Amino acid sequence: MISNGSATSLQVEEPYQPPSLDLIDKLIAEKSLHEYIKQAWQVVEPKDHFLDNWHIRAIAEHLEAVSAGQIRNLLINEPPRTTKSLLVSVFWPTWEWANRPETRWLFSSYAETLSTRDSLKCRRIIEGGWYRARWGSVFRLTGDQNVKTRFENDKTGYRIATSVGGTATGEGGDIVVIDDPHNLKEIHSDAAREGVLRWFDEVMPTRVNDPKTGRFVIVMQRGHERDLSGHILSKDLGYEHLCIPMEYDGKKRSTSLGGYDPRTEEGELLWEERFGKTEVEGLKKSLGSYGAAGQLQQSPSPAGGGILKREHWKYYKALPKLEETILSFDMTFKKLSDNDYVVGQAWGRAGADKFLLHQVRDRMGFSASLQAVRNLKGKYPGATAVLVEDKANGPAVIETLTKEIPGIIAIEPEGGKIARAYAVQPEQEAGNVYLPDPSIAPWVGEFVEECASFPNAPNDDQVDAFTQAVNWMRNRGTPGFFFA
């Protein structure tokens, strides 16, 4: 255009440049924890393809509500190996720092090694190229506080990893996360379990930096009716409860965010792409009915009795070829009419199956107890191990016979009697424990009744010798099978 004899230059607009896909992904991830998890997955689990599922979205939505202050206290019960620690203890805090790097975190697990493991995964994400390319300008880790169990950023945020009853005395967080507070190997130990509850009641309330805005998230699988989840629910402490059973049990559950479980058919699986019917049935067999009710279904059965059910025993009239034979003794020999019996049992193993071969049971003094060991060893000279519990009267027997009878092993019992019974219960329920048919061993009926009444029976000596033998054979032959 020409005006007043002079020319004005035309304004040429730059062509529209759409945002890059990386920028779009970044913006989506900042707004949605679920989308962030999908994108960050390969950073933490490069060998495993991400399998999305409704429970991952549900957990992510509830964690977002915690970040926003919409939920102050959240309890998540979820089966093992369904990504609970990755979601809560790894992806969530790194996502939070992308949006609010000033957030301060305190994480606790039953073992500091677990807290440290997840802390390292967090730091691996933050220091990796994928995260730095998107949020490297938001904050940086400080060099003076960047160790396995504690790292800080230059916006005053930090992440501390400790253990239940650990050394983080005086430390706190804006968000406190308790991830697997119980060691499932000790879940039936009253002392161990009560120690966790006491720690939670007496220590953790003071660990939030601001009592008005501090938030708690607890994520765990159930293991006992009086575990930390049971404790919280029974005291009505104001926790939103996100309960996710492996198999749908027909219960319609909801939180303040609404209903979250889309399943409609009883028995419908949680995550069939990862845990199909075959895998779930295998887990149920390995855990036994009590373990499966808690760890898979988040509904632990009462521990007051019925651990070793009558209908789960198998019986034999003829033995297969045995791979090994051992002897197991429970010793009490004050020779009083009301004390426990001395019990000696011979056990054989063929593959995964265990066979009770013979039992001696009587109230005996010291000399008679020594002779009972000699006699049972004489009856089964091929027994490779003679197990004697290293407490009560056991040490005296061990000291006297250790030079006379080869293979005497002092057993230091782990956990309480109930814990040891629960440890063998899956094998008994699975049909891997055989008793002699009552037609060839009349005493078997009394053995079965004592086991069925345990722990409320007047005597438990037969149970002690039995659990000692089967636990030893299992633990010696294969690594323990426990869920985290």
C-alpha positions as CSV (number, residue, x, y, z in Angstrom):
1,M,0.0,0.0,0.0
2,I,1.2,3.5,-0.9
3,S,0.2,6.5,1.2
4,N,1.4,10.2,1.2
5,G,4.1,9.3,-1.2
6,S,5.7,6.7,1.1
7,A,5.5,2.9,1.2
8,T,4.9,0.9,4.3
9,S,6.3,-2.7,4.6
10,L,3.8,-5.5,4.8
11,Q,3.9,-7.5,8.1
12,V,4.5,-11.2,7.2
13,E,3.3,-13.6,9.9
14,E,5.4,-16.5,10.8
15,P,3.8,-19.8,9.8
16,Y,2.1,-21.6,12.6
17,Q,4.3,-24.2,14.3
18,P,2.3,-26.8,16.2
19,P,3.8,-27.8,19.6
20,S,6.1,-30.8,19.5
21,L,4.9,-34.2,20.6
22,D,7.4,-34.1,23.5
23,L,5.9,-30.8,24.7
24,I,2.4,-32.2,24.4
25,D,3.4,-35.4,26.4
26,K,5.0,-33.2,29.0
27,L,1.9,-31.0,29.5
28,I,-0.3,-34.0,29.7
29,A,2.0,-35.8,32.2
30,E,2.0,-32.7,34.4
31,K,-1.8,-32.6,34.6
32,S,-2.3,-36.4,35.0
33,L,-0.4,-38.7,37.3
34,H,-1.8,-41.7,35.4
35,E,-0.4,-40.3,32.1
36,Y,2.9,-39.6,33.8
37,I,3.1,-43.2,35.0
38,K,2.5,-44.4,31.5
39,Q,5.3,-42.3,30.1
40,A,7.8,-42.9,33.0
41,W,7.3,-46.6,33.1
42,Q,10.1,-47.5,30.7
43,V,12.6,-45.4,32.7
44,V,12.1,-47.7,35.7
45,E,11.1,-51.0,34.1
46,P,12.8,-51.0,30.6
47,K,12.4,-54.7,30.2
48,D,8.6,-54.8,31.0
49,H,5.9,-53.5,28.8
50,F,3.5,-51.2,30.6
51,L,0.1,-53.0,31.2
52,D,-2.5,-50.5,32.1
53,N,-5.4,-51.4,34.3
54,W,-8.3,-49.7,36.1
55,H,-6.7,-50.0,39.5
56,I,-3.7,-48.0,38.3
57,R,-6.0,-45.2,37.2
58,A,-7.9,-45.4,40.5
59,I,-4.8,-45.2,42.7
60,A,-3.4,-42.4,40.6
61,E,-6.6,-40.4,41.0
62,H,-6.6,-40.8,44.7
63,L,-2.9,-39.8,45.0
64,E,-3.7,-36.7,42.9
65,A,-6.4,-35.9,45.5
66,V,-3.9,-36.3,48.3
67,S,-1.5,-33.9,46.4
68,A,-4.3,-31.4,46.1
69,G,-5.2,-31.7,49.8
70,Q,-8.6,-33.1,48.9
71,I,-7.8,-36.3,50.7
72,R,-5.8,-36.0,53.9
73,N,-5.4,-39.6,55.0
74,L,-5.5,-42.5,52.5
75,L,-5.3,-46.3,53.1
76,I,-4.7,-48.5,50.1
77,N,-5.0,-52.3,50.4
78,E,-3.8,-54.1,47.3
79,P,-2.5,-57.5,46.4
80,P,1.3,-58.1,46.0
81,R,3.0,-57.6,42.7
82,T,0.4,-55.2,41.4
83,T,2.7,-52.1,41.3
84,K,1.7,-50.6,44.6
85,S,5.2,-49.5,45.6
86,L,6.1,-48.2,42.2
87,L,2.9,-46.1,42.0
88,V,3.0,-44.7,45.5
89,S,6.7,-44.6,46.4
90,V,8.4,-44.0,43.1
91,F,6.2,-42.4,40.4
92,W,4.0,-40.2,42.6
93,P,6.8,-38.2,44.4
94,T,8.7,-37.6,41.2
95,W,5.5,-36.4,39.5
96,E,4.8,-34.2,42.5
97,W,8.2,-32.5,42.2
98,A,7.5,-31.8,38.6
99,N,4.6,-29.6,39.8
100,R,5.5,-28.7,43.4
101,P,9.3,-29.3,44.0
102,E,9.0,-27.8,47.5
103,T,7.1,-30.8,48.8
104,R,8.9,-32.7,51.6
105,W,8.5,-36.5,51.8
106,L,9.0,-39.1,54.5
107,F,8.8,-42.8,53.5
108,S,8.9,-45.8,55.8
109,S,8.8,-49.6,55.2
110,Y,9.3,-52.5,57.5
111,A,12.9,-52.8,56.2
112,E,15.1,-49.9,55.3
113,T,16.3,-51.8,52.3
114,L,12.9,-51.5,50.8
115,S,12.7,-47.8,51.4
116,T,16.1,-47.4,50.0
117,R,15.3,-49.4,46.9
118,D,12.4,-47.1,46.0
119,S,14.5,-44.0,46.9
120,L,17.1,-45.1,44.4
121,K,14.4,-45.6,41.7
122,C,13.1,-42.1,42.4
123,R,16.5,-40.6,42.0
124,R,17.1,-42.6,38.8
125,I,14.1,-41.1,37.3
126,I,15.0,-37.5,38.4
127,E,18.6,-37.8,37.2
128,G,17.7,-39.5,33.9
129,G,17.6,-37.9,30.5
130,W,13.8,-38.3,30.1
131,Y,13.0,-36.3,33.2
132,R,15.7,-33.7,32.9
133,A,14.6,-32.9,29.3
134,R,11.1,-32.1,30.6
135,W,11.5,-30.7,34.2
136,G,15.3,-30.1,34.5
137,S,14.6,-26.4,34.8
138,V,12.1,-26.8,37.6
139,F,14.6,-27.9,40.2
140,R,18.0,-29.6,40.7
141,L,19.2,-31.9,43.3
142,T,21.7,-30.4,45.8
143,G,25.1,-32.0,46.1
144,D,25.4,-31.8,49.9
145,Q,22.2,-33.9,50.5
146,N,22.1,-36.6,47.8
147,V,22.6,-40.0,49.3
148,K,20.6,-43.2,49.1
149,T,18.2,-42.6,51.9
150,R,18.0,-38.8,51.6
151,F,18.2,-36.3,48.8
152,E,17.1,-32.7,48.6
153,N,16.4,-30.2,45.8
154,D,17.2,-26.5,45.6
155,K,13.5,-25.6,46.1
156,T,13.7,-27.0,49.7
157,G,12.0,-30.2,48.9
158,Y,13.4,-33.5,50.2
159,R,12.8,-37.2,50.2
160,I,13.8,-39.3,53.3
161,A,13.7,-43.1,53.4
162,T,13.6,-44.9,56.7
163,S,12.1,-48.0,58.3
164,V,9.4,-48.7,60.8
165,G,11.0,-47.9,64.1
166,G,14.0,-46.5,62.2
167,T,16.4,-43.6,62.9
168,A,14.4,-40.7,61.4
169,T,13.8,-39.3,64.9
170,G,12.9,-35.6,64.6
171,E,12.4,-35.9,60.8
172,G,9.1,-35.1,59.2
173,G,7.4,-34.5,55.9
174,D,4.5,-32.7,54.3
175,I,3.4,-36.1,53.0
176,V,4.2,-39.2,55.1
177,V,4.0,-42.6,53.2
178,I,4.0,-45.9,55.0
179,D,4.6,-48.7,52.4
180,D,4.4,-52.3,53.6
181,P,4.8,-51.7,57.4
182,H,4.7,-55.4,58.3
183,N,7.2,-58.1,57.5
184,L,4.9,-60.9,56.5
185,K,7.3,-63.5,57.9
186,E,6.4,-62.0,61.3
187,I,2.8,-61.0,60.8
188,H,1.5,-63.7,63.2
189,S,4.0,-62.7,65.9
190,D,2.0,-60.7,68.5
191,A,5.2,-58.9,69.6
192,A,6.3,-57.9,66.1
193,R,2.8,-56.8,65.0
194,E,2.1,-54.8,68.2
195,G,5.5,-53.1,67.8
196,V,4.3,-51.7,64.4
197,L,1.0,-50.5,65.9
198,R,2.8,-48.9,68.8
199,W,5.2,-47.1,66.4
200,F,2.3,-45.9,64.4
201,D,0.3,-44.6,67.4
202,E,3.2,-43.1,69.3
203,V,5.7,-41.9,66.7
204,M,4.0,-41.2,63.4
205,P,1.4,-38.6,64.5
206,T,4.3,-36.2,65.1
207,R,6.0,-36.8,61.8
208,V,4.0,-34.3,59.7
209,N,5.5,-30.9,59.4
210,D,2.2,-29.1,59.6
211,P,-0.6,-30.8,61.6
212,K,-3.2,-28.8,59.6
213,T,-2.1,-29.7,56.1
214,G,0.1,-32.8,56.6
215,R,-1.0,-36.0,54.8
216,F,-0.6,-39.7,55.4
217,V,-0.7,-42.5,52.8
218,I,-0.5,-46.1,53.9
219,V,-0.2,-48.8,51.2
220,M,-0.1,-52.5,52.1
221,Q,-1.4,-56.0,51.6
222,R,-3.4,-57.4,54.5
223,G,-1.8,-60.2,56.5
224,H,-3.7,-60.4,59.8
225,E,-7.0,-59.0,61.2
226,R,-5.0,-56.9,63.7
227,D,-2.4,-55.6,61.3
228,L,-2.0,-51.8,60.8
229,S,-4.9,-51.6,58.3
230,G,-7.2,-53.5,60.8
231,H,-6.0,-51.2,63.5
232,I,-6.8,-48.0,61.5
233,L,-10.2,-49.2,60.4
234,S,-11.2,-50.4,63.8
235,K,-10.3,-47.0,65.4
236,D,-12.1,-45.0,62.6
237,L,-9.1,-42.6,62.2
238,G,-10.7,-40.8,59.2
239,Y,-8.8,-42.6,56.4
240,E,-10.3,-42.9,53.0
241,H,-10.1,-46.7,52.2
242,L,-9.1,-47.8,48.7
243,C,-9.6,-51.6,48.9
244,I,-8.7,-53.7,45.9
245,P,-9.1,-57.5,46.1
246,M,-7.6,-59.8,43.5
247,E,-11.0,-61.4,42.9
248,Y,-14.2,-59.4,43.0
249,D,-16.2,-60.3,46.1
250,G,-19.4,-58.6,45.2
251,K,-18.9,-55.6,47.5
252,K,-19.5,-52.1,46.1
253,R,-16.8,-49.9,47.4
254,S,-16.4,-46.1,47.2
255,T,-14.4,-43.2,48.6
256,S,-15.1,-39.5,48.5
257,L,-14.2,-39.6,44.9
258,G,-16.9,-42.1,44.1
259,G,-17.0,-45.7,43.2
260,Y,-13.7,-47.0,41.8
261,D,-14.0,-50.8,41.1
262,P,-15.8,-51.4,37.8
263,R,-16.1,-55.1,38.2
264,T,-19.6,-56.6,38.4
265,E,-19.2,-60.4,38.4
266,E,-18.1,-62.3,41.6
267,G,-14.7,-63.9,41.0
268,E,-13.8,-61.4,38.3
269,L,-10.0,-60.9,38.3
270,L,-8.3,-57.7,39.1
271,W,-5.7,-57.7,36.3
272,E,-6.1,-60.6,34.0
273,E,-3.4,-59.6,31.6
274,R,-0.9,-60.0,34.4
275,F,-2.5,-62.4,36.8
276,G,-4.8,-64.7,34.9
277,K,-6.8,-67.6,36.4
278,T,-3.8,-70.0,36.4
279,E,-1.5,-67.5,38.1
280,V,-4.1,-66.6,40.7
281,E,-4.8,-70.2,41.5
282,G,-1.1,-70.8,41.9
283,L,-0.8,-68.0,44.3
284,K,-3.8,-69.2,46.3
285,K,-2.2,-72.7,46.6
286,S,1.1,-71.3,47.7
287,L,-0.4,-68.9,50.2
288,G,-3.1,-71.2,51.6
289,S,-6.6,-70.1,52.4
290,Y,-5.5,-67.8,55.3
291,G,-2.7,-66.2,53.4
292,A,-4.9,-65.8,50.3
293,A,-7.7,-64.2,52.2
294,G,-5.4,-61.5,53.5
295,Q,-2.8,-60.9,50.8
296,L,-5.0,-61.4,47.8
297,Q,-8.5,-60.6,49.0
298,Q,-7.6,-58.0,51.7
299,S,-9.9,-59.8,54.1
300,P,-7.8,-61.7,56.6
301,S,-9.5,-64.4,58.6
302,P,-9.4,-64.5,62.4
303,A,-6.4,-66.1,63.8
304,G,-8.2,-67.7,66.8
305,G,-8.1,-71.2,65.5
306,G,-8.7,-73.6,62.7
307,I,-5.3,-73.0,61.1
308,L,-4.7,-76.7,60.5
309,K,-8.0,-78.0,59.4
310,R,-8.9,-81.7,59.7
311,E,-10.0,-82.0,56.1
312,H,-6.7,-80.9,54.7
313,W,-4.7,-83.9,55.9
314,K,-3.7,-86.7,53.5
315,Y,-3.2,-90.2,54.6
316,Y,-1.1,-93.1,53.4
317,K,-1.0,-96.9,53.9
318,A,2.1,-97.5,51.8
319,L,5.1,-95.1,51.5
320,P,6.8,-94.0,48.3
321,K,10.5,-94.0,48.0
322,L,11.8,-91.4,50.4
323,E,14.5,-89.0,49.5
324,E,15.4,-88.1,53.1
325,T,14.4,-88.9,56.7
326,I,14.7,-86.6,59.7
327,L,13.8,-86.6,63.3
328,S,12.1,-83.7,65.2
329,F,11.9,-83.4,69.0
330,D,9.9,-81.1,71.3
331,M,11.4,-81.4,74.8
332,T,9.8,-80.8,78.2
333,F,10.8,-83.2,80.9
334,K,9.9,-82.0,84.4
335,K,7.8,-85.2,84.8
336,L,4.8,-83.4,86.2
337,S,1.3,-84.6,85.5
338,D,0.2,-81.2,84.1
339,N,3.3,-80.3,81.9
340,D,3.6,-80.8,78.2
341,Y,4.8,-84.0,76.7
342,V,8.1,-84.9,75.2
343,V,7.4,-85.6,71.5
344,G,9.7,-87.2,69.0
345,Q,8.6,-87.6,65.3
346,A,10.2,-89.2,62.3
347,W,9.5,-87.5,59.0
348,G,10.3,-88.5,55.4
349,R,10.3,-86.4,52.2
350,A,9.6,-87.5,48.6
351,G,9.7,-84.4,46.3
352,A,7.4,-81.8,47.8
353,D,5.5,-84.3,49.9
354,K,6.2,-84.8,53.6
355,F,5.3,-88.0,55.5
356,L,4.9,-88.4,59.2
357,L,6.5,-91.9,59.8
358,H,6.3,-92.4,63.5
359,Q,5.8,-90.6,66.8
360,V,6.7,-91.2,70.4
361,R,4.9,-89.0,73.0
362,D,5.0,-89.3,76.8
363,R,5.8,-87.3,79.9
364,M,9.5,-88.1,80.5
365,G,12.3,-87.1,82.7
366,F,15.8,-86.3,81.5
367,S,17.1,-89.8,81.2
368,A,14.0,-91.1,79.5
369,S,14.1,-88.2,77.1
370,L,17.7,-89.1,76.1
371,Q,16.7,-92.7,75.6
372,A,13.8,-91.7,73.5
373,V,16.2,-89.9,71.1
374,R,18.5,-92.9,71.0
375,N,15.6,-95.3,70.3
376,L,14.0,-93.2,67.5
377,K,17.5,-92.8,65.9
378,G,17.9,-96.5,66.2
379,K,14.6,-97.1,64.5
380,Y,15.5,-94.7,61.7
381,P,19.3,-95.0,61.4
382,G,19.3,-93.3,58.0
383,A,17.9,-90.0,59.5
384,T,20.2,-87.3,58.3
385,A,19.2,-84.7,60.9
386,V,17.9,-84.7,64.4
387,L,16.1,-81.4,65.2
388,V,15.9,-80.3,68.8
389,E,14.5,-76.9,69.7
390,D,17.2,-74.9,71.3
391,K,15.2,-73.6,74.3
392,A,13.5,-75.0,77.5
393,N,15.1,-78.4,78.0
394,G,16.5,-78.8,74.5
395,P,20.0,-77.4,75.2
396,A,20.6,-80.1,77.9
397,V,19.7,-82.9,75.5
398,I,21.8,-81.3,72.7
399,E,24.9,-81.0,75.0
400,T,24.6,-84.6,76.2
401,L,24.0,-86.3,72.9
402,T,25.8,-84.2,70.3
403,K,29.0,-86.4,70.6
404,E,27.0,-89.6,70.6
405,I,24.4,-89.1,67.8
406,P,25.5,-87.5,64.5
407,G,23.3,-84.8,62.9
408,I,21.9,-83.2,66.0
409,I,20.8,-79.7,65.0
410,A,19.8,-77.0,67.5
411,I,16.8,-75.2,66.1
412,E,16.3,-71.5,67.1
413,P,12.6,-71.0,66.6
414,E,11.6,-68.0,64.5
415,G,8.4,-66.1,65.5
416,G,5.8,-67.6,67.8
417,K,4.0,-70.9,67.7
418,I,1.2,-69.5,65.7
419,A,3.5,-67.9,63.1
420,R,5.2,-71.3,62.6
421,A,1.8,-73.0,62.2
422,Y,0.8,-70.5,59.5
423,A,4.1,-71.1,57.7
424,V,3.3,-74.8,57.2
425,Q,-0.5,-74.4,56.7
426,P,-0.3,-73.8,52.9
427,E,1.6,-77.1,52.4
428,Q,-1.0,-78.9,54.6
429,E,-3.9,-77.4,52.7
430,A,-2.3,-78.1,49.3
431,G,-2.1,-81.8,50.2
432,N,1.6,-82.1,50.6
433,V,1.6,-83.4,54.2
434,Y,0.7,-87.0,54.8
435,L,-0.1,-88.9,58.0
436,P,-0.2,-92.7,58.5
437,D,-3.7,-94.0,58.1
438,P,-5.3,-94.5,61.6
439,S,-5.7,-98.2,60.8
440,I,-1.9,-98.5,61.1
441,A,-1.3,-95.7,63.6
442,P,-4.1,-95.4,66.2
443,W,-2.4,-92.3,67.8
444,V,-2.9,-90.2,64.6
445,G,-6.4,-89.2,65.7
446,E,-5.1,-87.5,68.8
447,F,-2.5,-85.7,66.6
448,V,-5.2,-84.5,64.2
449,E,-7.3,-83.2,67.1
450,E,-4.5,-81.3,68.7
451,C,-3.6,-79.7,65.4
452,A,-7.3,-78.8,64.7
453,S,-7.7,-77.2,68.1
454,F,-4.4,-75.3,68.0
455,P,-3.7,-72.7,69.4
456,N,-6.5,-73.2,71.9
457,A,-5.7,-76.8,72.8
458,P,-4.3,-77.6,76.3
459,N,-1.2,-79.1,74.7
460,D,0.8,-78.1,71.6
461,D,3.8,-80.4,71.7
462,Q,2.8,-82.5,68.7
463,V,2.2,-79.3,66.7
464,D,5.6,-77.9,67.7
465,A,7.5,-81.0,66.6
466,F,5.5,-81.1,63.3
467,T,6.0,-77.4,62.3
468,Q,9.6,-77.6,63.3
469,A,10.2,-80.6,60.9
470,V,8.2,-79.3,57.9
471,N,9.6,-75.7,58.1
472,W,13.1,-77.1,58.3
473,M,12.6,-79.3,55.3
474,R,11.0,-76.6,53.2
475,N,13.5,-73.8,54.1
476,R,16.5,-76.0,53.6
477,G,15.4,-77.2,50.2
478,T,14.1,-74.1,48.5
479,P,14.2,-70.3,49.1
480,G,11.4,-68.9,51.2
481,F,8.4,-67.7,49.2
482,F,7.1,-64.4,50.6
483,F,5.4,-61.4,49.0
484,A,6.5,-57.7,49.5
